[in-house]
Amino acid sequence: MRDVLDELERWWRADRAVALATVVATSGSAPRPAGATMLVAPDGAAAGSVSGGCVEAAVYELAHEVRRTGRPVLRRYGVPDDDAYAVGLTCGGHLDVYVERVDPAVFPELPEVAASIRQGDPVAVASCVAVEPPHRNGLGRRRVVWPGRTAGSLGPARLDAAATREIRGLLAAGRTAIVRYSRDGRRGDDMTLFVSAYAAPPRMIVFGAVDFASALARVGAFLGYRVTVCDARPVFATRGRFPDAHEVVVDWPHRYLRGEAAAGRVDGRSVLCVLTHDPKFDVPLLEVALRLPVAYVGAMGSRRGDAERRRRLSAAGVGEGELRRLAAPIGLDLGARTVEETAISIAAEIIASRCGGTGGRLTATAGPIHHVPAT
């Protein structure tokens, strides 16, 4: 919904119904992930995408029907092996698309949800996308969950309470997922809920106010991270040198990271990039970083410098298991030379680490192109 949020809210405020198509499940080489959306407006305009073009036309026609009738539809798209002319995915996977009408009457919470998403405040929207008889009246119900409050209802109070607990867990992890419940709030197959979790953006903290940091901040912001550049030297750590960073901090790196972790502002989605390649900064910083439950810790330096750094860390009491978490020298082997190319190689390693990719060329691999993201 994030991709079409402006158009969605514009039509909502005009009291005009739109159709919203959402990918709720995928398998194989589906081109768009769960949560991808396409909006079809009253004037026929379309925004967003659910498949990168494979089934857009079919979803567009279905969306017009759903907007007219108001009846939600869950439909699977995928080409069977024996039907090359069917509407589906030429890549061989399949996706389930949920199409619903959205207007002020059925989604009164939209402005609050939109405000939370734009401000980076955590919010999750759980929609009932499928039901089993005799529970047809639950289809299309919606529950909106913030960390401290809720709105809307999926049905019985016990169901709302049980679903809210699980939704808050998904929201804390920043995970979008399908969950299934019985009407009494226990696990079951009566109702299928799709939970879109809009967590605060994950953090990328770049240590070292160097040219590589400027390029990495730009790439990190493009990938959706909230980027912080930290350096103890005020002459280098300036807003003018890092316009793409969300914040620039002047502090000793290890002290800043320890404080952020203690305040709960570093979590399992955070990535830490150490570009200082100076032992007086690197060693105390990595002593802290490698003991935090973050997604990625990488450090810049030559192979000789990295070997010496690891020796110092080991002497400081950092264990072998902790040292194995260190991605150093940082980045993938792309043959990068410029600061921009180096930033791409670092970002590529972060993506591969998060998504379970090999980092090799696709022509040299077999099996699924799209990996299941690591949890």
N, C-alpha and C positions, 0 to 999 in steps of 0.2 A: 504493500500500500504506500510505502514511502515514496516510490517513484512517481505515483500519480496523485500525491496528496494535495497539491495545489489545485489541480483541476477538480478533484473530488470535493474539496471544501467549497470551491467557487460555485459549483452547481448546487450543493447542499444549501448554501446561503441564499441562493436564488429560488429555493423550494422546488427544484426540478429533479426528478428521479434519473439516476444513471444506472447502468449495469456494470458490476465489478466482477471480473473473472480473476480467480486466484489459483495458482498451482498449489495443490495441497499434498501431493505425493508424486514421486518419480521413481523410475528404475531404469537400469541400463544407461545409455548415453543420452539421456534427456538434456536438451540444450539450456534450459533455465531451471534454477533450483526451486524448491518449495518456498512459497512466499512471493514469488514473482507475480505481478498483477498487470491486467490490461483493463482500462476503463473505456466504455462506450457511452458517449454523451448523447443528450436528446437531439442535438443537431447532426448526429451521425459521425462526429469526429471520434477518433480512437487515440488513446494515449497509453504508453507502456507496451509490454509484450509478455506473452506467456510461453512462447516457444521459439523465438527468434525467426519466425516466418513459416514454420512447417504447418501449423494448424490454425494460424491466426484467422484466416478467412472463415473457417467453420465456427470458431469460437465467437467471432464477430456476429455471425448470423444468429447463433444461439443467444447471444447477449441481447439482441434486439427483442427476441421472443420473451426472454425473462424480464426485461424492462417493461414490456407491455403487460404481461400476466402477473408479475410479482411473485411467481413461484420459483424458488431456487432449484437449481439442477446441478448434480454432480455427474460429470461425464469423463470417461477414460478415452484417451487417444493413443493409438499405437498401431503400426501396420502389422497385421498377421503375416506369417511366412507365405501363406497361400493366396494372398490378396494384395498384389502390388499396386492396385488402383484405389485402395481404401484411403480415406482421409486419415492421416497419421504422421508419425515421425519417420523421416527417411533415415535417421541415424540409428534406428533399430530399437530404441528404448520406448518407454511409455510414460505418460503423465496423466494424473487425475486433476481435472479442472473443476472448481466449484464456482458457479455463476449465480450472483444474487443481485436483487435490486437494492439500491441504497438511496434513501431520502430521509428527511428529518423525522418522519413518523417511525421508521424502522431502525434508525441509528441516531437517536437523539444525543448520544455521547460523542459524536464525531468531533465537534470543535475542541472538546477537552483532550481527546486523544491526539488530535493534530497539534495542539499546543505542546503537549508533553513530548511528542516526537521531535518537534522543531527545537525545543529547549534541551533535548538530551536527557529528559527525565524518564526513568523506566516505566513502561506501560505494556500490557499484553492484552490482546483481543482474542477471545476464544469463541469460535462460531460452530454451531452444530451443523455439520455438512452432510450427515447421513443418519437415518434412524431406521429401526426395525419395527414392523407392526407389533403392537397397536399404538405406537408412539409418534404417529405422523405429525402431531401438533408441535413437536419439539424442533422440527426442521427449521433452520434459519434463526433460532434463538441465539442470543449473544451475551457474553459476560465480559466486562472490561475490568481488568485488575491492575491496580497500582500497588506499590509496596505497602501502603497504609490504608487503602480503601478500595471499594469495588462499586460497580454500577451494572445494571442489567441482571437478567436471570436466565438460567438454562432450564429451570423447572423447579422441582421440589427443593426445599431448603437443604436437605442432606446432600443432594447432588451438588448444589452450589458450594457448600462448605468443602466437600471432598475435592471438587475440581479446582477451587480457589487455592487450596494448599499445593496441589501439583503445578498449577499455573505459575504460582509465585516461585517455585523451584526452577521451572524452565526460564522464567524471567531473570532470576539471579544468575543463571548460567548463560543467558543470551541465546537460548535455543528455541527455534521454531519446530513444532512437532505435532504429530497426530496422537491423540489419547482417546481411549474408549471406556465408557462407563455404562453401568445399568442405571435405571431410574432411581434406585435407592442409594446411589452414591458409591456402590462398590464397583470394582473392575468388572467389565462385562462388554457385551456387544450391542446393547440397546441403542446407544448413541455414539456417534463418531464426532469428536471435537477436533477442529484444527486451531492450534494456538500459534498466533503470530506474536512473537516476543520482540519488542522494540526496547532493547536495553540501552543504557548509556554507551556511547562509542567506546571501543577498547582503546587502551592507551599504548602509545609508542613513546618511550622515553629515550632520547638520544643524548648520550653523555659525550661532551667534547664539542666546543664551538669552532669546528673546522669546516673547510669547504665541503667535505663529504657530508657533513651534517645538514648543510643547507639543501643539498640535492635530495637527501634521504627524507628530510622534513616535507619537501614538496611531494615526493612519491607517497609517503605515509599518509598525508592528508588526502591525497587522491584516492587511496585505498580505504578511506573511512576511519582511520585512526585519529584519536585526539593526540596531537604531537606536542611533546615538551622537549625543549633543548635545555640542558643543564651544563654549566661550566663554572668553575670557581673564579675565573678571570673576567672581571667586569668589562675590561676593554674589548673583549671578544664576544661576550654573551650580550648582544644588543638586539633589540627588535628590528633595527634596520638591516642587520645581516641575516636575519631569519624571518622574513615576512610571511612565510607559509606555515610557521609553527603557531600553534594556538597559544603557547606561552613560552617565555624565555626566562630561565631562573638562574640567578647568580648564587651559587652555594657549592660547598664541597660535595662532589657526587655521592659519596657513600653516606654522608649525613642527610642529604636530601632524600635519597632512596629509603633509608631507614625510617625517616619521618613519614614519608608517603605510605609505606607499608604499615606502620603503626596506626595511621589514621584510616586504614581500610581503603586507600585509593589505588592500590595495586592488587590485581587479582589474576585468576587463571587465564585470562585473555590478554594480559599485558605482555608487551614485547620490549626488551631492554637491549639497546645497541650501544656498545662501548667503543667509541671511536677515538679516545684520547691517546692510545698506545704510549702511555707514560706510566711507569710502575708506581709512582707515588699517588697517582689517581686510580690506576687499574686495579691494583691488588686489594686495597681496602674496599673498593666498590664491588669487585667480584666476590669477595668474601660474603658480602651481604646478598648480592643478587642470586648467587648459586644456591642459596638456602631458602629462597622464596618460591612459592608454588606458581610461578609465572609460565607463560606459554613458550617463551624463547629468550635465551641470553646469548648474544653474539659479541665478539670482541675483535677489533681490527689489529693487524700487525703482521709482520713477516713470520715465516715458519720458525726462524731462529728466535725471534722475539717472543713468539708464542710458547716455545719450549721453555724459555727462561721464565716467562710469566707463570706457566703451570708449575715449575719448580718452586717459585716463590709462594704460590698459593698452597701447594702441598706442605711446604714448611710452616705456613701459617695455620695449618690444621684443616684445610679443606680436603674432604675425603675423595676417594677415587670415583664413587658414584656421583658425587656433586660435580667433579671435573668432567665427567662424561656428558653432562648437560651443556657444556660450553661449546658453542659453535665458533671455533676459531682455528685458523683465520676465517673471518666472517665472510658469508656470501657463497654463491654457487660459482663453479668454474665456467664462466662465460667468456673468458678472455678479456674482461673489462679493463679499460685503461683510463678513461675520463671519469670525473667525479659523478657525472650522470649515469654512465654505464655501471659504475660501482654501486650506486644507489639501487639500480635495477637488479643487480645480482644479489644484493642484500634482501631486497623486497621479495625476490623470487624464492630465496631460501626460507623466508618467513612463511610465504604462502605454501610452499612444499611441506614445511614442518606442520603447519596447521591442517592441511588437507590430506596428508599422507602420500604426497607425490614423491617420485623418485628423483626428480630434478634432471632426469635424462631426456633425450629427444624422443618424442612420441613414435617416430619411425623405428626406433630401436626397442620399443616395448610392445607388449601384447596385453589383451584384456581391456577392461573398461577405461575410457578416457577420463571420465569424471569419478573422483574418489569420494568416499563418505568422509566429511570433515571429522577430525579428531574431537572427542568430547573432553 
